[in-house]
Amino acid sequence: MTDSPPISKVIHEKLTSAFAPTRLEVVDDSARHQGHAGHREGGESHFNVVIEAAAFAGVNRVARQRQVYAALAEELAGPVHALSVKATAPGE
């Protein structure tokens, strides 16, 4: 069995690589969803992401979220059940 890094670290690394953010917060919110669909013992199933990046300048809110979801497609297809995204451009 191989040790894999925490999902929160993978999310942070992928978003940093994809967007070079000026601000990035990845918060595991799984504990608040205990007993709900998708919750797993040990957490790392529900996340809140706040990301600020120049890549989002001139891009509408829905397109920004789609860009983030695309960067995390593998995680969203597997261990991540829910992802809340607040994506902004610098100065917003």
HTML snippet that shows the backbone in 3Dmol.js (N, CA, C, O; Angstrom):
<script src="https://3Dmol.org/build/3Dmol-min.js"></script>
<div id="view" style="width:600px;height:400px;position:relative"></div>
<script>
const pdb = `
ATOM      1  N   MET A   1       0.849  -1.173   0.000  1.00  0.00           N
ATOM      2  CA  MET A   1       0.000   0.000   0.000  1.00  0.00           C
ATOM      3  C   MET A   1       0.895   1.237   0.000  1.00  0.00           C
ATOM      4  O   MET A   1       1.832   1.324   0.793  1.00  0.00           O
ATOM      5  N   THR A   2       0.613   2.184  -0.876  1.00  0.00           N
ATOM      6  CA  THR A   2       1.416   3.399  -0.945  1.00  0.00           C
ATOM      7  C   THR A   2       0.745   4.509  -0.149  1.00  0.00           C
ATOM      8  O   THR A   2      -0.479   4.611  -0.081  1.00  0.00           O
ATOM      9  N   ASP A   3       1.592   5.331   0.446  1.00  0.00           N
ATOM     10  CA  ASP A   3       1.075   6.489   1.165  1.00  0.00           C
ATOM     11  C   ASP A   3       0.865   7.610   0.170  1.00  0.00           C
ATOM     12  O   ASP A   3       1.804   8.033  -0.504  1.00  0.00           O
ATOM     13  N   SER A   4      -0.353   8.090   0.075  1.00  0.00           N
ATOM     14  CA  SER A   4      -0.629   9.210  -0.819  1.00  0.00           C
ATOM     15  C   SER A   4      -0.744  10.478   0.022  1.00  0.00           C
ATOM     16  O   SER A   4      -1.121  10.425   1.192  1.00  0.00           O
ATOM     17  N   PRO A   5      -0.412  11.624  -0.589  1.00  0.00           N
ATOM     18  CA  PRO A   5      -0.488  12.877   0.171  1.00  0.00           C
ATOM     19  C   PRO A   5      -1.945  13.217   0.485  1.00  0.00           C
ATOM     20  O   PRO A   5      -2.856  12.737  -0.189  1.00  0.00           O
ATOM     21  N   PRO A   6      -2.162  14.041   1.506  1.00  0.00           N
ATOM     22  CA  PRO A   6      -3.530  14.465   1.806  1.00  0.00           C
ATOM     23  C   PRO A   6      -4.168  15.139   0.589  1.00  0.00           C
ATOM     24  O   PRO A   6      -3.493  15.834  -0.170  1.00  0.00           O
ATOM     25  N   ILE A   7      -5.457  14.930   0.414  1.00  0.00           N
ATOM     26  CA  ILE A   7      -6.183  15.516  -0.714  1.00  0.00           C
ATOM     27  C   ILE A   7      -6.054  17.038  -0.692  1.00  0.00           C
ATOM     28  O   ILE A   7      -5.920  17.660  -1.746  1.00  0.00           O
ATOM     29  N   SER A   8      -6.092  17.643   0.490  1.00  0.00           N
ATOM     30  CA  SER A   8      -5.967  19.100   0.572  1.00  0.00           C
ATOM     31  C   SER A   8      -4.640  19.574  -0.021  1.00  0.00           C
ATOM     32  O   SER A   8      -4.587  20.616  -0.674  1.00  0.00           O
ATOM     33  N   LYS A   9      -3.585  18.819   0.204  1.00  0.00           N
ATOM     34  CA  LYS A   9      -2.268  19.175  -0.357  1.00  0.00           C
ATOM     35  C   LYS A   9      -2.279  19.029  -1.880  1.00  0.00           C
ATOM     36  O   LYS A   9      -1.724  19.867  -2.591  1.00  0.00           O
ATOM     37  N   VAL A  10      -2.904  17.976  -2.374  1.00  0.00           N
ATOM     38  CA  VAL A  10      -2.997  17.760  -3.825  1.00  0.00           C
ATOM     39  C   VAL A  10      -3.779  18.907  -4.461  1.00  0.00           C
ATOM     40  O   VAL A  10      -3.372  19.438  -5.495  1.00  0.00           O
ATOM     41  N   ILE A  11      -4.896  19.288  -3.850  1.00  0.00           N
ATOM     42  CA  ILE A  11      -5.698  20.403  -4.366  1.00  0.00           C
ATOM     43  C   ILE A  11      -4.857  21.673  -4.399  1.00  0.00           C
ATOM     44  O   ILE A  11      -4.850  22.391  -5.399  1.00  0.00           O
ATOM     45  N   HIS A  12      -4.155  21.945  -3.320  1.00  0.00           N
ATOM     46  CA  HIS A  12      -3.312  23.153  -3.238  1.00  0.00           C
ATOM     47  C   HIS A  12      -2.255  23.145  -4.338  1.00  0.00           C
ATOM     48  O   HIS A  12      -2.056  24.150  -5.020  1.00  0.00           O
ATOM     49  N   GLU A  13      -1.587  22.028  -4.508  1.00  0.00           N
ATOM     50  CA  GLU A  13      -0.522  21.928  -5.522  1.00  0.00           C
ATOM     51  C   GLU A  13      -1.069  22.084  -6.936  1.00  0.00           C
ATOM     52  O   GLU A  13      -0.477  22.788  -7.754  1.00  0.00           O
ATOM     53  N   LYS A  14      -2.186  21.439  -7.230  1.00  0.00           N
ATOM     54  CA  LYS A  14      -2.751  21.525  -8.583  1.00  0.00           C
ATOM     55  C   LYS A  14      -3.236  22.931  -8.903  1.00  0.00           C
ATOM     56  O   LYS A  14      -3.019  23.421 -10.012  1.00  0.00           O
ATOM     57  N   LEU A  15      -3.890  23.588  -7.946  1.00  0.00           N
ATOM     58  CA  LEU A  15      -4.372  24.944  -8.203  1.00  0.00           C
ATOM     59  C   LEU A  15      -3.209  25.932  -8.298  1.00  0.00           C
ATOM     60  O   LEU A  15      -3.269  26.879  -9.082  1.00  0.00           O
ATOM     61  N   THR A  16      -2.168  25.726  -7.520  1.00  0.00           N
ATOM     62  CA  THR A  16      -0.980  26.578  -7.617  1.00  0.00           C
ATOM     63  C   THR A  16      -0.338  26.428  -8.983  1.00  0.00           C
ATOM     64  O   THR A  16       0.050  27.416  -9.606  1.00  0.00           O
ATOM     65  N   SER A  17      -0.228  25.210  -9.441  1.00  0.00           N
ATOM     66  CA  SER A  17       0.372  24.945 -10.753  1.00  0.00           C
ATOM     67  C   SER A  17      -0.474  25.513 -11.896  1.00  0.00           C
ATOM     68  O   SER A  17       0.064  26.075 -12.850  1.00  0.00           O
ATOM     69  N   ALA A  18      -1.777  25.365 -11.797  1.00  0.00           N
ATOM     70  CA  ALA A  18      -2.673  25.786 -12.881  1.00  0.00           C
ATOM     71  C   ALA A  18      -2.876  27.292 -12.950  1.00  0.00           C
ATOM     72  O   ALA A  18      -3.026  27.840 -14.042  1.00  0.00           O
ATOM     73  N   PHE A  19      -2.884  27.978 -11.801  1.00  0.00           N
ATOM     74  CA  PHE A  19      -3.305  29.379 -11.781  1.00  0.00           C
ATOM     75  C   PHE A  19      -2.300  30.368 -11.190  1.00  0.00           C
ATOM     76  O   PHE A  19      -2.517  31.576 -11.288  1.00  0.00           O
ATOM     77  N   ALA A  20      -1.215  29.902 -10.583  1.00  0.00           N
ATOM     78  CA  ALA A  20      -0.247  30.790  -9.917  1.00  0.00           C
ATOM     79  C   ALA A  20      -0.979  31.844  -9.078  1.00  0.00           C
ATOM     80  O   ALA A  20      -0.802  33.042  -9.299  1.00  0.00           O
ATOM     81  N   PRO A  21      -1.788  31.408  -8.129  1.00  0.00           N
ATOM     82  CA  PRO A  21      -2.630  32.350  -7.378  1.00  0.00           C
ATOM     83  C   PRO A  21      -1.836  33.289  -6.470  1.00  0.00           C
ATOM     84  O   PRO A  21      -0.755  32.953  -5.985  1.00  0.00           O
ATOM     85  N   THR A  22      -2.404  34.468  -6.258  1.00  0.00           N
ATOM     86  CA  THR A  22      -1.849  35.411  -5.294  1.00  0.00           C
ATOM     87  C   THR A  22      -2.423  35.133  -3.908  1.00  0.00           C
ATOM     88  O   THR A  22      -1.878  35.588  -2.902  1.00  0.00           O
ATOM     89  N   ARG A  23      -3.509  34.396  -3.860  1.00  0.00           N
ATOM     90  CA  ARG A  23      -4.118  33.947  -2.601  1.00  0.00           C
ATOM     91  C   ARG A  23      -4.753  32.592  -2.857  1.00  0.00           C
ATOM     92  O   ARG A  23      -5.421  32.385  -3.869  1.00  0.00           O
ATOM     93  N   LEU A  24      -4.536  31.675  -1.928  1.00  0.00           N
ATOM     94  CA  LEU A  24      -5.144  30.351  -2.048  1.00  0.00           C
ATOM     95  C   LEU A  24      -5.371  29.774  -0.663  1.00  0.00           C
ATOM     96  O   LEU A  24      -4.438  29.619   0.124  1.00  0.00           O
ATOM     97  N   GLU A  25      -6.628  29.457  -0.379  1.00  0.00           N
ATOM     98  CA  GLU A  25      -7.004  28.797   0.866  1.00  0.00           C
ATOM     99  C   GLU A  25      -7.760  27.524   0.511  1.00  0.00           C
ATOM    100  O   GLU A  25      -8.717  27.551  -0.263  1.00  0.00           O
ATOM    101  N   VAL A  26      -7.324  26.425   1.077  1.00  0.00           N
ATOM    102  CA  VAL A  26      -8.001  25.147   0.892  1.00  0.00           C
ATOM    103  C   VAL A  26      -8.364  24.649   2.286  1.00  0.00           C
ATOM    104  O   VAL A  26      -7.489  24.319   3.087  1.00  0.00           O
ATOM    105  N   VAL A  27      -9.669  24.599   2.566  1.00  0.00           N
ATOM    106  CA  VAL A  27     -10.142  24.231   3.898  1.00  0.00           C
ATOM    107  C   VAL A  27     -10.958  22.945   3.807  1.00  0.00           C
ATOM    108  O   VAL A  27     -11.926  22.854   3.051  1.00  0.00           O
ATOM    109  N   ASP A  28     -10.546  21.960   4.593  1.00  0.00           N
ATOM    110  CA  ASP A  28     -11.299  20.704   4.685  1.00  0.00           C
ATOM    111  C   ASP A  28     -12.517  20.957   5.574  1.00  0.00           C
ATOM    112  O   ASP A  28     -12.376  21.189   6.775  1.00  0.00           O
ATOM    113  N   ASP A  29     -13.688  20.913   4.991  1.00  0.00           N
ATOM    114  CA  ASP A  29     -14.942  21.195   5.690  1.00  0.00           C
ATOM    115  C   ASP A  29     -15.735  19.913   5.950  1.00  0.00           C
ATOM    116  O   ASP A  29     -16.931  19.965   6.237  1.00  0.00           O
ATOM    117  N   SER A  30     -15.075  18.783   5.849  1.00  0.00           N
ATOM    118  CA  SER A  30     -15.749  17.491   5.945  1.00  0.00           C
ATOM    119  C   SER A  30     -16.455  17.264   7.271  1.00  0.00           C
ATOM    120  O   SER A  30     -17.523  16.652   7.305  1.00  0.00           O
ATOM    121  N   ALA A  31     -15.879  17.745   8.356  1.00  0.00           N
ATOM    122  CA  ALA A  31     -16.471  17.505   9.681  1.00  0.00           C
ATOM    123  C   ALA A  31     -17.887  18.063   9.785  1.00  0.00           C
ATOM    124  O   ALA A  31     -18.719  17.511  10.504  1.00  0.00           O
ATOM    125  N   ARG A  32     -18.162  19.143   9.077  1.00  0.00           N
ATOM    126  CA  ARG A  32     -19.510  19.738   9.103  1.00  0.00           C
ATOM    127  C   ARG A  32     -20.529  18.894   8.342  1.00  0.00           C
ATOM    128  O   ARG A  32     -21.732  19.136   8.437  1.00  0.00           O
ATOM    129  N   HIS A  33     -20.054  17.908   7.590  1.00  0.00           N
ATOM    130  CA  HIS A  33     -20.948  17.107   6.754  1.00  0.00           C
ATOM    131  C   HIS A  33     -21.086  15.669   7.246  1.00  0.00           C
ATOM    132  O   HIS A  33     -21.564  14.800   6.516  1.00  0.00           O
ATOM    133  N   GLN A  34     -20.667  15.425   8.479  1.00  0.00           N
ATOM    134  CA  GLN A  34     -20.781  14.081   9.038  1.00  0.00           C
ATOM    135  C   GLN A  34     -22.241  13.642   9.006  1.00  0.00           C
ATOM    136  O   GLN A  34     -23.135  14.373   9.431  1.00  0.00           O
ATOM    137  N   GLY A  35     -22.459  12.446   8.500  1.00  0.00           N
ATOM    138  CA  GLY A  35     -23.810  11.918   8.392  1.00  0.00           C
ATOM    139  C   GLY A  35     -24.500  12.273   7.082  1.00  0.00           C
ATOM    140  O   GLY A  35     -25.596  11.783   6.809  1.00  0.00           O
ATOM    141  N   HIS A  36     -23.881  13.105   6.279  1.00  0.00           N
ATOM    142  CA  HIS A  36     -24.445  13.488   4.977  1.00  0.00           C
ATOM    143  C   HIS A  36     -23.830  12.654   3.863  1.00  0.00           C
ATOM    144  O   HIS A  36     -22.846  11.943   4.070  1.00  0.00           O
ATOM    145  N   ALA A  37     -24.419  12.752   2.690  1.00  0.00           N
ATOM    146  CA  ALA A  37     -23.921  12.025   1.525  1.00  0.00           C
ATOM    147  C   ALA A  37     -22.470  12.386   1.245  1.00  0.00           C
ATOM    148  O   ALA A  37     -22.080  13.552   1.320  1.00  0.00           O
ATOM    149  N   GLY A  38     -21.687  11.382   0.925  1.00  0.00           N
ATOM    150  CA  GLY A  38     -20.302  11.600   0.524  1.00  0.00           C
ATOM    151  C   GLY A  38     -19.312  11.720   1.658  1.00  0.00           C
ATOM    152  O   GLY A  38     -18.106  11.745   1.411  1.00  0.00           O
ATOM    153  N   HIS A  39     -19.776  11.796   2.897  1.00  0.00           N
ATOM    154  CA  HIS A  39     -18.853  11.925   4.032  1.00  0.00           C
ATOM    155  C   HIS A  39     -18.121  10.604   4.251  1.00  0.00           C
ATOM    156  O   HIS A  39     -18.706   9.524   4.171  1.00  0.00           O
ATOM    157  N   ARG A  40     -16.833  10.725   4.527  1.00  0.00           N
ATOM    158  CA  ARG A  40     -16.009   9.550   4.830  1.00  0.00           C
ATOM    159  C   ARG A  40     -15.352   9.757   6.188  1.00  0.00           C
ATOM    160  O   ARG A  40     -15.037  10.883   6.571  1.00  0.00           O
ATOM    161  N   GLU A  41     -15.152   8.674   6.903  1.00  0.00           N
ATOM    162  CA  GLU A  41     -14.364   8.747   8.140  1.00  0.00           C
ATOM    163  C   GLU A  41     -12.978   9.240   7.763  1.00  0.00           C
ATOM    164  O   GLU A  41     -12.413   8.815   6.755  1.00  0.00           O
ATOM    165  N   GLY A  42     -12.443  10.115   8.555  1.00  0.00           N
ATOM    166  CA  GLY A  42     -11.131  10.665   8.258  1.00  0.00           C
ATOM    167  C   GLY A  42     -11.184  11.945   7.453  1.00  0.00           C
ATOM    168  O   GLY A  42     -10.155  12.587   7.243  1.00  0.00           O
ATOM    169  N   GLY A  43     -12.371  12.328   6.997  1.00  0.00           N
ATOM    170  CA  GLY A  43     -12.532  13.596   6.283  1.00  0.00           C
ATOM    171  C   GLY A  43     -12.019  13.575   4.865  1.00  0.00           C
ATOM    172  O   GLY A  43     -11.991  12.537   4.203  1.00  0.00           O
ATOM    173  N   GLU A  44     -11.611  14.750   4.411  1.00  0.00           N
ATOM    174  CA  GLU A  44     -11.090  14.961   3.063  1.00  0.00           C
ATOM    175  C   GLU A  44     -12.098  14.576   1.970  1.00  0.00           C
ATOM    176  O   GLU A  44     -11.742  13.962   0.964  1.00  0.00           O
ATOM    177  N   SER A  45     -13.354  14.950   2.194  1.00  0.00           N
ATOM    178  CA  SER A  45     -14.387  14.699   1.189  1.00  0.00           C
ATOM    179  C   SER A  45     -15.097  15.982   0.771  1.00  0.00           C
ATOM    180  O   SER A  45     -15.653  16.050  -0.326  1.00  0.00           O
ATOM    181  N   HIS A  46     -15.086  16.998   1.629  1.00  0.00           N
ATOM    182  CA  HIS A  46     -15.760  18.273   1.372  1.00  0.00           C
ATOM    183  C   HIS A  46     -14.756  19.409   1.601  1.00  0.00           C
ATOM    184  O   HIS A  46     -14.121  19.480   2.653  1.00  0.00           O
ATOM    185  N   PHE A  47     -14.619  20.294   0.607  1.00  0.00           N
ATOM    186  CA  PHE A  47     -13.630  21.367   0.707  1.00  0.00           C
ATOM    187  C   PHE A  47     -14.220  22.715   0.323  1.00  0.00           C
ATOM    188  O   PHE A  47     -15.127  22.810  -0.504  1.00  0.00           O
ATOM    189  N   ASN A  48     -13.678  23.752   0.947  1.00  0.00           N
ATOM    190  CA  ASN A  48     -13.943  25.130   0.557  1.00  0.00           C
ATOM    191  C   ASN A  48     -12.629  25.692   0.015  1.00  0.00           C
ATOM    192  O   ASN A  48     -11.584  25.578   0.655  1.00  0.00           O
ATOM    193  N   VAL A  49     -12.695  26.299  -1.167  1.00  0.00           N
ATOM    194  CA  VAL A  49     -11.508  26.886  -1.786  1.00  0.00           C
ATOM    195  C   VAL A  49     -11.760  28.362  -2.044  1.00  0.00           C
ATOM    196  O   VAL A  49     -12.785  28.742  -2.610  1.00  0.00           O
ATOM    197  N   VAL A  50     -10.810  29.189  -1.620  1.00  0.00           N
ATOM    198  CA  VAL A  50     -10.801  30.603  -1.964  1.00  0.00           C
ATOM    199  C   VAL A  50      -9.525  30.805  -2.764  1.00  0.00           C
ATOM    200  O   VAL A  50      -8.429  30.533  -2.274  1.00  0.00           O
ATOM    201  N   ILE A  51      -9.668  31.284  -4.001  1.00  0.00           N
ATOM    202  CA  ILE A  51      -8.515  31.457  -4.870  1.00  0.00           C
ATOM    203  C   ILE A  51      -8.597  32.803  -5.581  1.00  0.00           C
ATOM    204  O   ILE A  51      -9.637  33.177  -6.124  1.00  0.00           O
ATOM    205  N   GLU A  52      -7.477  33.518  -5.565  1.00  0.00           N
ATOM    206  CA  GLU A  52      -7.358  34.786  -6.278  1.00  0.00           C
ATOM    207  C   GLU A  52      -6.209  34.634  -7.256  1.00  0.00           C
ATOM    208  O   GLU A  52      -5.093  34.288  -6.867  1.00  0.00           O
ATOM    209  N   ALA A  53      -6.485  34.895  -8.536  1.00  0.00           N
ATOM    210  CA  ALA A  53      -5.451  34.734  -9.548  1.00  0.00           C
ATOM    211  C   ALA A  53      -5.717  35.661 -10.730  1.00  0.00           C
ATOM    212  O   ALA A  53      -6.866  35.917 -11.090  1.00  0.00           O
ATOM    213  N   ALA A  54      -4.650  36.152 -11.316  1.00  0.00           N
ATOM    214  CA  ALA A  54      -4.759  37.009 -12.501  1.00  0.00           C
ATOM    215  C   ALA A  54      -5.456  36.280 -13.647  1.00  0.00           C
ATOM    216  O   ALA A  54      -6.066  36.915 -14.508  1.00  0.00           O
ATOM    217  N   ALA A  55      -5.369  34.963 -13.660  1.00  0.00           N
ATOM    218  CA  ALA A  55      -6.013  34.166 -14.715  1.00  0.00           C
ATOM    219  C   ALA A  55      -7.525  34.361 -14.751  1.00  0.00           C
ATOM    220  O   ALA A  55      -8.156  34.053 -15.762  1.00  0.00           O
ATOM    221  N   PHE A  56      -8.118  34.865 -13.671  1.00  0.00           N
ATOM    222  CA  PHE A  56      -9.564  35.045 -13.613  1.00  0.00           C
ATOM    223  C   PHE A  56     -10.024  36.440 -14.041  1.00  0.00           C
ATOM    224  O   PHE A  56     -11.225  36.705 -14.097  1.00  0.00           O
ATOM    225  N   ALA A  57      -9.087  37.323 -14.339  1.00  0.00           N
ATOM    226  CA  ALA A  57      -9.451  38.681 -14.768  1.00  0.00           C
ATOM    227  C   ALA A  57     -10.258  38.620 -16.065  1.00  0.00           C
ATOM    228  O   ALA A  57      -9.848  37.980 -17.034  1.00  0.00           O
ATOM    229  N   GLY A  58     -11.404  39.291 -16.069  1.00  0.00           N
ATOM    230  CA  GLY A  58     -12.246  39.332 -17.256  1.00  0.00           C
ATOM    231  C   GLY A  58     -13.046  38.068 -17.510  1.00  0.00           C
ATOM    232  O   GLY A  58     -13.686  37.947 -18.555  1.00  0.00           O
ATOM    233  N   VAL A  59     -13.025  37.127 -16.584  1.00  0.00           N
ATOM    234  CA  VAL A  59     -13.729  35.848 -16.730  1.00  0.00           C
ATOM    235  C   VAL A  59     -14.912  35.848 -15.763  1.00  0.00           C
ATOM    236  O   VAL A  59     -14.761  36.220 -14.600  1.00  0.00           O
ATOM    237  N   ASN A  60     -16.081  35.435 -16.237  1.00  0.00           N
ATOM    238  CA  ASN A  60     -17.248  35.443 -15.355  1.00  0.00           C
ATOM    239  C   ASN A  60     -17.159  34.350 -14.291  1.00  0.00           C
ATOM    240  O   ASN A  60     -16.350  33.428 -14.398  1.00  0.00           O
ATOM    241  N   ARG A  61     -17.995  34.468 -13.273  1.00  0.00           N
ATOM    242  CA  ARG A  61     -17.962  33.585 -12.104  1.00  0.00           C
ATOM    243  C   ARG A  61     -18.095  32.110 -12.477  1.00  0.00           C
ATOM    244  O   ARG A  61     -17.345  31.271 -11.978  1.00  0.00           O
ATOM    245  N   VAL A  62     -19.038  31.799 -13.346  1.00  0.00           N
ATOM    246  CA  VAL A  62     -19.264  30.397 -13.718  1.00  0.00           C
ATOM    247  C   VAL A  62     -18.058  29.831 -14.468  1.00  0.00           C
ATOM    248  O   VAL A  62     -17.654  28.695 -14.219  1.00  0.00           O
ATOM    249  N   ALA A  63     -17.489  30.600 -15.369  1.00  0.00           N
ATOM    250  CA  ALA A  63     -16.314  30.144 -16.114  1.00  0.00           C
ATOM    251  C   ALA A  63     -15.122  29.939 -15.178  1.00  0.00           C
ATOM    252  O   ALA A  63     -14.342  29.005 -15.365  1.00  0.00           O
ATOM    253  N   ARG A  64     -14.980  30.793 -14.187  1.00  0.00           N
ATOM    254  CA  ARG A  64     -13.899  30.634 -13.202  1.00  0.00           C
ATOM    255  C   ARG A  64     -14.053  29.313 -12.462  1.00  0.00           C
ATOM    256  O   ARG A  64     -13.088  28.566 -12.300  1.00  0.00           O
ATOM    257  N   GLN A  65     -15.280  29.029 -12.012  1.00  0.00           N
ATOM    258  CA  GLN A  65     -15.515  27.774 -11.301  1.00  0.00           C
ATOM    259  C   GLN A  65     -15.248  26.579 -12.196  1.00  0.00           C
ATOM    260  O   GLN A  65     -14.676  25.584 -11.752  1.00  0.00           O
ATOM    261  N   ARG A  66     -15.650  26.668 -13.436  1.00  0.00           N
ATOM    262  CA  ARG A  66     -15.390  25.570 -14.373  1.00  0.00           C
ATOM    263  C   ARG A  66     -13.897  25.346 -14.572  1.00  0.00           C
ATOM    264  O   ARG A  66     -13.453  24.205 -14.703  1.00  0.00           O
ATOM    265  N   GLN A  67     -13.125  26.419 -14.597  1.00  0.00           N
ATOM    266  CA  GLN A  67     -11.670  26.280 -14.722  1.00  0.00           C
ATOM    267  C   GLN A  67     -11.087  25.550 -13.517  1.00  0.00           C
ATOM    268  O   GLN A  67     -10.226  24.682 -13.665  1.00  0.00           O
ATOM    269  N   VAL A  68     -11.558  25.902 -12.332  1.00  0.00           N
ATOM    270  CA  VAL A  68     -11.084  25.236 -11.115  1.00  0.00           C
ATOM    271  C   VAL A  68     -11.506  23.772 -11.129  1.00  0.00           C
ATOM    272  O   VAL A  68     -10.693  22.897 -10.830  1.00  0.00           O
ATOM    273  N   TYR A  69     -12.752  23.492 -11.468  1.00  0.00           N
ATOM    274  CA  TYR A  69     -13.226  22.108 -11.526  1.00  0.00           C
ATOM    275  C   TYR A  69     -12.425  21.297 -12.539  1.00  0.00           C
ATOM    276  O   TYR A  69     -12.119  20.131 -12.290  1.00  0.00           O
ATOM    277  N   ALA A  70     -12.084  21.895 -13.671  1.00  0.00           N
ATOM    278  CA  ALA A  70     -11.299  21.194 -14.687  1.00  0.00           C
ATOM    279  C   ALA A  70      -9.907  20.846 -14.144  1.00  0.00           C
ATOM    280  O   ALA A  70      -9.393  19.756 -14.394  1.00  0.00           O
ATOM    281  N   ALA A  71      -9.305  21.773 -13.405  1.00  0.00           N
ATOM    282  CA  ALA A  71      -7.975  21.520 -12.844  1.00  0.00           C
ATOM    283  C   ALA A  71      -8.016  20.398 -11.804  1.00  0.00           C
ATOM    284  O   ALA A  71      -7.013  19.725 -11.570  1.00  0.00           O
ATOM    285  N   LEU A  72      -9.182  20.203 -11.184  1.00  0.00           N
ATOM    286  CA  LEU A  72      -9.326  19.191 -10.128  1.00  0.00           C
ATOM    287  C   LEU A  72     -10.225  18.031 -10.557  1.00  0.00           C
ATOM    288  O   LEU A  72     -10.822  17.362  -9.714  1.00  0.00           O
ATOM    289  N   ALA A  73     -10.321  17.797 -11.845  1.00  0.00           N
ATOM    290  CA  ALA A  73     -11.230  16.771 -12.375  1.00  0.00           C
ATOM    291  C   ALA A  73     -10.986  15.399 -11.761  1.00  0.00           C
ATOM    292  O   ALA A  73     -11.939  14.690 -11.436  1.00  0.00           O
ATOM    293  N   GLU A  74      -9.741  15.021 -11.601  1.00  0.00           N
ATOM    294  CA  GLU A  74      -9.414  13.701 -11.048  1.00  0.00           C
ATOM    295  C   GLU A  74      -9.913  13.565  -9.605  1.00  0.00           C
ATOM    296  O   GLU A  74     -10.466  12.532  -9.227  1.00  0.00           O
ATOM    297  N   GLU A  75      -9.715  14.607  -8.813  1.00  0.00           N
ATOM    298  CA  GLU A  75     -10.151  14.575  -7.416  1.00  0.00           C
ATOM    299  C   GLU A  75     -11.675  14.582  -7.312  1.00  0.00           C
ATOM    300  O   GLU A  75     -12.248  13.898  -6.465  1.00  0.00           O
ATOM    301  N   LEU A  76     -12.328  15.360  -8.179  1.00  0.00           N
ATOM    302  CA  LEU A  76     -13.790  15.427  -8.160  1.00  0.00           C
ATOM    303  C   LEU A  76     -14.429  14.123  -8.636  1.00  0.00           C
ATOM    304  O   LEU A  76     -15.573  13.828  -8.291  1.00  0.00           O
ATOM    305  N   ALA A  77     -13.700  13.356  -9.418  1.00  0.00           N
ATOM    306  CA  ALA A  77     -14.202  12.063  -9.883  1.00  0.00           C
ATOM    307  C   ALA A  77     -13.987  10.967  -8.840  1.00  0.00           C
ATOM    308  O   ALA A  77     -14.535   9.871  -8.959  1.00  0.00           O
ATOM    309  N   GLY A  78     -13.196  11.268  -7.830  1.00  0.00           N
ATOM    310  CA  GLY A  78     -12.876  10.251  -6.840  1.00  0.00           C
ATOM    311  C   GLY A  78     -13.149  10.690  -5.425  1.00  0.00           C
ATOM    312  O   GLY A  78     -14.296  10.673  -4.979  1.00  0.00           O
ATOM    313  N   PRO A  79     -12.113  11.082  -4.714  1.00  0.00           N
ATOM    314  CA  PRO A  79     -12.263  11.273  -3.274  1.00  0.00           C
ATOM    315  C   PRO A  79     -13.029  12.520  -2.837  1.00  0.00           C
ATOM    316  O   PRO A  79     -13.539  12.558  -1.718  1.00  0.00           O
ATOM    317  N   VAL A  80     -13.122  13.536  -3.686  1.00  0.00           N
ATOM    318  CA  VAL A  80     -13.794  14.774  -3.280  1.00  0.00           C
ATOM    319  C   VAL A  80     -15.270  14.696  -3.651  1.00  0.00           C
ATOM    320  O   VAL A  80     -15.625  14.552  -4.821  1.00  0.00           O
ATOM    321  N   HIS A  81     -16.114  14.792  -2.642  1.00  0.00           N
ATOM    322  CA  HIS A  81     -17.561  14.724  -2.868  1.00  0.00           C
ATOM    323  C   HIS A  81     -18.141  16.104  -3.167  1.00  0.00           C
ATOM    324  O   HIS A  81     -19.041  16.231  -3.998  1.00  0.00           O
ATOM    325  N   ALA A  82     -17.627  17.147  -2.490  1.00  0.00           N
ATOM    326  CA  ALA A  82     -18.163  18.491  -2.661  1.00  0.00           C
ATOM    327  C   ALA A  82     -17.035  19.515  -2.593  1.00  0.00           C
ATOM    328  O   ALA A  82     -16.108  19.400  -1.792  1.00  0.00           O
ATOM    329  N   LEU A  83     -17.145  20.517  -3.458  1.00  0.00           N
ATOM    330  CA  LEU A  83     -16.134  21.574  -3.536  1.00  0.00           C
ATOM    331  C   LEU A  83     -16.829  22.907  -3.700  1.00  0.00           C
ATOM    332  O   LEU A  83     -17.521  23.139  -4.692  1.00  0.00           O
ATOM    333  N   SER A  84     -16.643  23.791  -2.717  1.00  0.00           N
ATOM    334  CA  SER A  84     -17.156  25.150  -2.786  1.00  0.00           C
ATOM    335  C   SER A  84     -16.017  26.041  -3.255  1.00  0.00           C
ATOM    336  O   SER A  84     -14.922  25.988  -2.696  1.00  0.00           O
ATOM    337  N   VAL A  85     -16.262  26.865  -4.282  1.00  0.00           N
ATOM    338  CA  VAL A  85     -15.197  27.671  -4.861  1.00  0.00           C
ATOM    339  C   VAL A  85     -15.588  29.139  -4.858  1.00  0.00           C
ATOM    340  O   VAL A  85     -16.669  29.510  -5.315  1.00  0.00           O
ATOM    341  N   LYS A  86     -14.696  29.966  -4.338  1.00  0.00           N
ATOM    342  CA  LYS A  86     -14.802  31.408  -4.489  1.00  0.00           C
ATOM    343  C   LYS A  86     -13.540  31.833  -5.237  1.00  0.00           C
ATOM    344  O   LYS A  86     -12.446  31.827  -4.673  1.00  0.00           O
ATOM    345  N   ALA A  87     -13.698  32.201  -6.506  1.00  0.00           N
ATOM    346  CA  ALA A  87     -12.568  32.546  -7.356  1.00  0.00           C
ATOM    347  C   ALA A  87     -12.674  34.013  -7.757  1.00  0.00           C
ATOM    348  O   ALA A  87     -13.699  34.454  -8.275  1.00  0.00           O
ATOM    349  N   THR A  88     -11.602  34.761  -7.510  1.00  0.00           N
ATOM    350  CA  THR A  88     -11.572  36.185  -7.831  1.00  0.00           C
ATOM    351  C   THR A  88     -10.284  36.535  -8.543  1.00  0.00           C
ATOM    352  O   THR A  88      -9.308  35.785  -8.512  1.00  0.00           O
ATOM    353  N   ALA A  89     -10.302  37.697  -9.188  1.00  0.00           N
ATOM    354  CA  ALA A  89      -9.078  38.258  -9.779  1.00  0.00           C
ATOM    355  C   ALA A  89      -8.516  39.267  -8.780  1.00  0.00           C
ATOM    356  O   ALA A  89      -9.266  39.793  -7.958  1.00  0.00           O
ATOM    357  N   PRO A  90      -7.227  39.545  -8.834  1.00  0.00           N
ATOM    358  CA  PRO A  90      -6.650  40.545  -7.912  1.00  0.00           C
ATOM    359  C   PRO A  90      -7.398  41.877  -8.001  1.00  0.00           C
ATOM    360  O   PRO A  90      -7.719  42.358  -9.088  1.00  0.00           O
ATOM    361  N   GLY A  91      -7.662  42.452  -6.842  1.00  0.00           N
ATOM    362  CA  GLY A  91      -8.341  43.730  -6.791  1.00  0.00           C
ATOM    363  C   GLY A  91      -9.853  43.655  -6.724  1.00  0.00           C
ATOM    364  O   GLY A  91     -10.515  44.685  -6.591  1.00  0.00           O
ATOM    365  N   GLU A  92     -10.403  42.482  -6.811  1.00  0.00           N
ATOM    366  CA  GLU A  92     -11.860  42.329  -6.726  1.00  0.00           C
ATOM    367  C   GLU A  92     -12.301  42.200  -5.282  1.00  0.00           C
ATOM    368  O   GLU A  92     -13.494  42.063  -5.011  1.00  0.00           O
TER     369      GLU A  92
END
`;
const viewer = $3Dmol.createViewer("view");
viewer.addModel(pdb, "pdb");
viewer.setStyle({}, {cartoon: {color: "spectrum"}});
viewer.zoomTo();
viewer.render();
</script>
